[in-house]
Amino acid sequence: MQNILFGVSYLGTNYAGWQKQDNALSIQEVIENAFEQICNKKVEIFASGRTDAGVHAYEQCFNAQVNFQPVSKLPQALNSKLPQDIRILWAKPVGNDFHARFSAHKKTYIYRLSTQEIESPFDSFLTTYVPHNLNFKAMQQACEHFLGEHNFKSFCSAHTTAKDFIRTIYSLNINKTDNVYEFEICGNGFLYNMVRIIVGTLVEVGRGKIKPEQIADIFAKQDRKFAGKTMPAKALILKKVDY
């Protein structure tokens, strides 16, 4: 048996998130079923983290103990058993002590939103429509307040089971093309709904509902109700995981 690290890309639209569930179809379940078909045995996979229902990934990572040779043929074999909206990108052997979640150093997410007057049908699955004009400069100024190590209790779901709310954000940038905004955030880890709430808060800054300098006060309150709304899952994409 070898410990193998995989890269996988998926559209999360048709799934109830990454993690296996009793009464809904998950991405983990679909991939493990593909492993069982090619390995003739059950294989448990361990991801870098869970993505929620409807969230996508350009490159999620997971590891598994697998007996299959050659390793270079694993993506092709698995893809032959997977639906088109889940694709294994690559596979490579790693040390036995490697774990896709605990060995990760940082993750990068993208969130896309549009303020176009008429929402494009081509963007409807990967972009959230916001029917407001946004102050781009104010949102950029607010981004600076998220950088570094903070207690993110105000910026995660009130239903989280996390005990530790300290996370470090390495970068947070907004790229704007016409009326489409792309938020890219990189950190050492993210709490439940954290990215979507940060973006929701930045949208409130763009609308003039929150001033950039008020972000520090929201951190200090450590209370979810003072941050912006949780943005829809459909526009959130896990871009990459770094080890």
N, C-alpha and C positions, 0 to 999 in steps of 0.2 A: 504494500500500500504506500502511495505517495501523497504528501500534502501538496495540493495543487491550488494555485491562486488563479481566479478567472475574472475577466472583465465582461460585463453584460450590459447591453443597452435595451431599454424597453419603453414602450408607451403604456402608461399606467391607467389609461382611460377605462379599460374593461376589467380592472382588478380591484380587489378590496385592500390594496396595499401590498407591501412585501411579505409580511409575516403570515405564516399559516394560521387559518381560522377554521372553526368547526362548521360554520354555515355560509361561507363565502369563498370564492376562488381567489387565491393569492398567487403572486409571482413565484414565491418560494415553492409552493406546492407544485406548480406547473413544471419548474425546473427539476425538482426532485423526482417527479414522475418520469421526466425524460432520462434522467440518470438511471432509474430503475429499468427502463427499457433497454438501454445500451449496456448496462453492467450486470443485469439479471439479479440485482439485489438492491435493497434500500440504501440510499446514500443521503446523509444529512449534510446540509450546506449551512455556512455561517457567513452572514453578510457584514459589510462595514457598518451597517446601521439600517434601521427600518425606514422605509418611505411610506407615507400615508396613502390612503385610497385616492387614486387619480393623479398621483405624483409620478413624474417620469424620470428617466435617467439616460444621459448620454453615455455614462460609464460608471455603473455601480460595480463593486468588487465583492467577491465571496470566495471562501476557500472550502475544500472538501478533501477527505481521504478517499482516494480513488486508485483502483488497480486497472489501468488502461494504457496500452502502448500502441503506437507512439503518442505521447502527450500532445504533440502538434496537431493530431487528427481529432482531438476531443471536441473543439468548437464545431467542426463540420458534422461530427456524429450527433452531437446534442441538437444542433440546429435542424437536423433532419427530423427530429421528433418534437420540435417546439413550434408554436404558432408564429406567424410572421411578425407579430408585435413584440416578440422577445428574441433577441439575437445574442449569442455568445460571441464576443469579439476576439478573445485570445485566452490562452491558458499557459501557465508556466509553473514548474516545480519551485517550491519554497521550503524552508526548514521546518522541521516538525514542531518547533515552538512558535511558528507564525500563526497569527489569528487575524482575520480580515478586519475585525472590529478593534481589538486591543492593540494591534500593531500600527494602526493608522495614525499619521501625524497631523493631517489636516484634510478638510473637505471643502469643496467649492460648489456653491449652488448658483443658479440663475433664476430670476423671476422676470417674466415679460408682461407688460401691460400696454394697452393702446388707448389713446384719447381721441381717435379718429371719429368723426361724426357718424359714419356708418361702419359698423364692424365687418371686417372682411371674413367671408366664410372659410378662407384658407387659414386664417389665424385662430379660428374659434376653439380649436382643441388645445392650443399651446399658449394662448394669450388671454389675459383678463381685460375686459373692456371697462374703462372708467370714464363716465360721462362728465368730466370736469376739465377745465384748463388747469394746468399745474405750473407752479413756480419752480422751474428747473434749478435756478441758482440757490433758492432756499433749501431745496432737497439736498443738493450737493453740500451745503454748509452743515446740514444736520447729520450727514454721513460721518463727519469727522468725530462726532460725539460717541459713536459706537465703537471706534477703534480702541484696541487694547483690551486689558482684562477688566471685566465688570461682573457684578451680580445681575443676571438677566431674568430675575424672577418676574419683573413687570412685563417681560417680552416673551413669555411662554404661556401655554394653556394653563388655566386654573385647575384643570383636571390632571395635570402631570403627576407622576409618582416619583419624580426626581427629588433627591434630598440635597444635592449639590447644584447650585445655580450659577457657579462661577465658570465663565467661558471666556476665551480670548478670540477677538476678531482681528485678523491680520490685514484685511483690506475690504472695503465696501465702495464700489464704484457704480455710477449710473451712466450708461451710454444712451444717447437719444438720437434717433433717426426719424426725421419728420415727426409724426405723432406717436411713435413707438418708443417706449422706454424699456431698457434692459438693465436690471439690477444684478450685479455680480458680487457675491459675498463669500469670503474665505475665512475659515476659523478652525480652531482645534476640535470643535465639536458643537452640536446644536441641540437645544432642548425641543420638546414637543411643540410644534407650530411656531418655533422661534423665528425662522426666516420669514414666514408669511405675516407674522405680527410686526416685525421690523419694517417690512415693505408697507404694510397697512399704516404704520405710524408715519413713514416718509410721505405717503400719499396725503395724509392729514396736514403735514407740513406744507406740501405743495398746494393744498387748497387754502392755506392760511389759517387753518383751525388750530394748529400747534406751531409755535415759533421754534426755530432751530435750537436756541439756547434753553428751551424748556425740556429738551431730551435729558439733560443732567438731572432735573427735578424728578422726571419719571423714573429714572434709575433709582434715585434715592428713596422713593416711596415704596418700592418693592411690592407693587400691587398691580395686578393685571388690568384693572379697570381704567387706569390712567393712560395706557398706551392705545394705539390705533386698533382698528378692527383686524380680524384674521382674514387675510385675502384668500380667495378660492384656490384649491389645490391644483387645478388643471394647468396653471401657468408656472408651476414650480418644477425645476429640472435639476437633478443632481448632475453636475458637470464632470467632476472627477474626484478621486480619492488619492491622496499622496502618502507614500510609505517611506 
